[in-house]
Structure formats: structure tokens, C-alpha cells
């Protein structure tokens, strides 16, 4: 249960793309936002039990639903009673407290999705001007880790590479593991086991080895050049706004072992 600014900030700082939390949102209450991680509270019972005891003003109304982190790190609130006025109230509270609690900036730019009783989306509310210029930090997770690996790779460095292109409602994934820290790839395999459970389109996955070569774009060695040239640029371009280093992979060269024992080098498909 996350019913204080400190606890809410702690939860927000750990939520990765694709993860969810239940929310209780009540302007006018002493603590207007409360959260409960879906992983710890699968049906939201803990949040409901706690908030049933929370005193609220007579003219206040508590809104409930779930929030989910998108691949870009943006947060979406889904519920049946959400309104533009409520979004303005949430944004004002975040802006007022983010100075002392910077983790709240994870909510900057949040979108409200008004859902119908049949589960369909009826309306979408978003207004970037409400958030006082708060910059949303990069969310934790494999993409942030891969971005860091790219930043730290020096000339001649290599890293295990896995790409999943994503699709409608599913963000792309790129996983990197430095080969010098993981020579047999066992750590990389454990990472892939976790990621593979989230990936619905196994036909859009491909693996390879990333090589940093001074003066050249990143070189990807792979036995599946057609797949890597199709899915890596697609994923990299979708991610480049939030992850500029990963975005550079859209222009990488592809190197494939040839039958003669040397390598064939191909440009990445634009």
C-alpha cells in the first residue's frame, strides 16, 4: 500500500514499462492519490480495504482504476469516471510537490483514458501544458539498461543483442549485455527469459552481437540479417525519442559470416 508521497514516489521510481498499479484519486482528500502495485495486490483488494477507511470531504468523490506505464515511460490512467478537471487537479498536485519529491515527475504528461462498462475507451484526455515543464525521467528496466550499455561501449567493445519489434499496444524491446562482463551469455539468457514472457510476437524477435567500431556505425553480427534489418530499425526509430543511443541502431551496419569464412557487410534497411 502506497498512501504517502514518499511511498508513492518509491513505487513510481520502480515501475517499468508494461507494469501496472491500482489508483485511488480524490481531490479534496488530505492525500489525494494512493497507489497499489498490481504485482503485490492483484485484484486491488488491499487498496479498496484501505481507502474505505479514508475520510474524505462530503462533496468529494473518489475515482478508481488502474495506471499503466507505456514503453516511453508515459503513464496512462484508466477508469470510468475520469475527467479533464480531474487531470488538471492531479497535475497541479504533482507540480506542487515534485520539487521536494522528484519521483512524482514520473507522472508528468500523464494521459487519462475514460473507459466504458464494456472495457472500451470512450475518451482520451491529455494536456502537456498542465505539468509546469516537469521533465519525465527515463523509466527503469531493460531499455534504460540497454541505453546505458550503449553509452559506455568503447571502440572494440561487444554486447549480446536481442530485439523484439513490439506492435500495437506493446512497446519494442532491446536488450544488451556487455560480453566482457558476461562472456558465456548466461546472464543475458536469464534476461531474455524474463522478457520473452512479455513478448506476444515471437516472429518479431531476433538476436545478434553488437560491436562498437571507431569511425563506423554500430556493427551487428548475426546469422539472420534479413530479420535484423527488418526489426531493429523499426524498434530503434520507435525508441529514439526517449532513448537516443538506442535510436542510433537504426543506422547500424549488419555483418554476417559468409560461407568462405569471412564476413559480408550490409547497410541497415532505411
N, C-alpha and C positions, 0 to 999 in steps of 0.2 A: 504494500500500500504506500502510495506517494502522496502525502497530504500536507506537505510543506514546500516552500520554494526550494529549499536545499534538496529535499528528496526528489522533487520534480526535475530539478536540474541534473541530479545524478542519473536519473533514468534516461533523460533526453540525451545525455552525453554518451550513453552506451547503445542506443537503438541504431541498428544497422538497416540499410535499405531492405525493404521487404518485411521488416518486423512491425508488429502492431502493439498498441496499448489501448485499453478502455479509457474513456474520459468521462468526467462529470464537470460540467461548466455552468456556473451560476453567478452572473453579475449581481453584485449586492451582497454576496456572502463574504465573510471575513477572509476565507481562502477561496477565490472564485474558480480555481482549476484544481482538479485532482485526477491522478492517473493510476492505472494498474496495468502492469505488463501482462499481455496475453499469455506469455510463456509461464508466468507464475500464477495466473488467475484465468484459466482457460475459458470460463463462461461468464466472467465478470462478477461472480458471487461475492467475492471479498470486497470489491468496490461498492456494490449495492448495499451490503450489510453495513459498511462503514458510513456511507453517505446518508443512509436512512436516519442516522442519529445526529447529523449535522444540522444545527439551527440555521434557518435562512429567513430573511425578511418576509412578511406576509405577502408583499407584492412582487416577490422574486419567483423565478421559475428555473428549475434545474434542467439542463439539456444533457442528454447522454448519447453515447455511441462509441465508435472506435476511431482511432487515428492510425495512419499507416505512413511509413517513410518510403518515399519513392527512390528510384535509383540515383537521382540527382541530389538527394538529401532533403528535398522539399517534403513538407508534412501535409497530409490531407486528412481533414476531419469529416467523418461520415455519420450522418444522423438524420432523424426525421423531423426535427424542429429547428434546424439551423437557419439563421437569417443574416443579412448583411449587417444589421445593427449589432448582432452578437459578435460577428467577426471584428467589427470596429472596437467593441469592448475588450475582446481578447488582446488585440494588437496594442491597445492603449496600456493595458496591464503589463504586457511583455516589455514595451518600451520604457515604462516607468521603473521596472525592476531589473532590466538587463545590465545596467551599469554595475550593480552590486552582485548580480548573478548572471554572468555571461553565458552560461549554458542555455539560458532561455532563448538566446538568439537562434537556436535550432528551430524555433517556431516561426522565425521571420519569413514572410512570404507565404504563410500557410493558406491553403485553399479549403473552403467549406463545400461539401457535396451534400445537397439535400436529397435524401433517399425516400422513395415511396415504400408503401407497405409490401409491395411485391419485390423489393430489392433493387428496383431500377433507379437510376439517377434522374431526378426531376429538374434540379437547378444546380448551377455552379457559381460560387461567389469567391472572388479574389480581388485584392486591391493592394498592389505593391506600395502605394503611397501612404498606407496606414502605418508602416513599420519604422518610420523615422530613420531610414537609411541603414538599419541594422544589417550587417553582413552575416549571412548564414554560414556557419563553419562547415567544412567538409565532414560528412558522417564517417564514423569508424567502419571498419570492415575490409574485405579483400580488395576493393577498389582503391581505398586510401592506402593500404599496404603496398599495392602494385605501383601506385603513383610515387611512393617513397622509394621503392626499389629503383624505378626509372631515374629518379633524381640522383641517386647515389651511384649509379653504374658508371665506371670509368672505362677508358679505352681497353678493349680486350676482355671486359667482363662478360659473363654469360648468365642467363637465368632461364629456368624452366618456364614455359609459357602454356597457358590454357585459355581459350577464348570460347565464350558462349554468346551468340549474337542477340539473344533476347527476342522480344516481339511485342505485340500488343499487350499492355499491362504487365510486362516483365522486362526489367532493365537488362542491358547487356552485362556480362561479367568478364573481367580479365584477371587472371591470377598469375602472379610471378613469384618465383622463389630463387634467390641467388644460388647458382650452382656451387660456388666456393663454400657456402655455408651448408649446403645440402647436396653433397656430391652424388649420393646414390638415389636422390629424389624421393626418399621415404617421407620426409616432412611434406613435400609437395603432394604426394599421393593422399596423405591424410587431409590436406586442404581440399583436394578435389572430391573426396568422399562426402565432405560436408556440403560443398557447392552443388554437387550433382543431384542432391536431394531436392534442391530448389529449381532445377532446370527441367522444364517440361519438354523442350525440343532437343532431344539428343542428336538429331541430324544436323543441328546447327552448332555443334561443338567441334573444336579442332585443337590439336596440341603441336608444340614445336619447341625450339630453343632460340632464345633471343640473344643476339650478340651485339655489343657496342663496338663499332669500328670507327676510329677517329677520322673525321672528314666525310663520312658516309652516313646516310640514314641508318637507323637500326636495321640489322640483318636478321631475318627469321629463317632458320634452317628447319626444314620439315619434309617429311615423306608425303605430305598431302598438300602440294602447292595450290591446287585448284580451290580446295576448301579454305585454306588460309587467306588466299587472295579475295575470296568472296566474303568471308565473315569478319575478318579482322578490320578492314576499312569501315565496314558497316558499324561495328561496335565502337571503334575509335572515334568516328565522327559524332556518334550519339553522346559520347562521354566527354568530348573535348572542352565543353563549356565549364564543367566542374573539375575536370582532370586534364589540364593542358599537356602534361607529359605523355599521358596515355593517348591523347589526341594525335601526337606525332607519329604514332604507329600506322596511321592511315597512309603514310608515305614511305613506309619501310620497304627495303628490298627483300626479296624472297630467294633463298639459296637452297637448292635441292641436290642431294647426292645423285650423281649420274651413274649409268651402268659402267662407265670406264674408270670409276674410282675417284673422279674429281667432282666439281660442283657446277651446276647450271644456275645462273643468276637471272631473275626476272623482276621487273618493276611490279609494284603493287597495283592492282587494277584501280583506276581512279573512281 
